[in-house]
Structure formats: structure tokens, C-alpha cells
Amino acid sequence: MSVDGAVQSSKVDVYDYVRGCHFGGSGDGVSFDLYDYGESHHVELTLSGNRFEGFDYGSSSHFSGEISGTEISLYDYEKGDHFNYRI
């Protein structure tokens, strides 16, 4: 996945070059209301230390994960599988 943009404590604004679309929204540093412009749906994201959880309204499913340095481990409840990413 190739993305570029800015992630701040109150705003997310990134561009996904693979899908050719923006993804972003705003929050209070803990909870974010994001919008996937490529799939045209909202995503809720909540941060707690190095862990996160959320809900994808496009698939009507939850996700959760953990951040460790430059690595992200995500569990997708819809697919029932783990995914690992490096940033």
C-alpha cells in the first residue's frame, strides 16, 4: 500500500495511491470520524496507547490492532484474519 499525507492529533488527511483516493477526517486525538472517499463510507477509529479499535461502516465490521514502532498489526473481524503492515 502506498499512501502519503498528514496525520495529526486532530486531523487525518492521506491519499492512497493504489486506490487513487483520499481518506481522512477529524478527531480529538483519541476518537476519529474518518471518511473513505474511494469506498464512500465512514470509519470510526479509537486510539488507546499503542492499541486501536474501530468500525468500518462499508463492511459493517469491527477491526482492532496494535502499533509497535514502525509495525502495525491489525485484526479484521469481517475476514477473521490478521494483517501486518510496516510504515
Beta strands, then each sheet from edge to edge (+ up, - down):
strand 1: 3-7
strand 2: 11-16
strand 3: 21-27
strand 4: 31-36
strand 5: 41-48
strand 6: 51-56
strand 7: 61-68
strand 8: 71-76
strand 9: 81-86
sheet 1: 1+ 2- 3+ 4- 5+ 6- 7+ 8- 9+
end
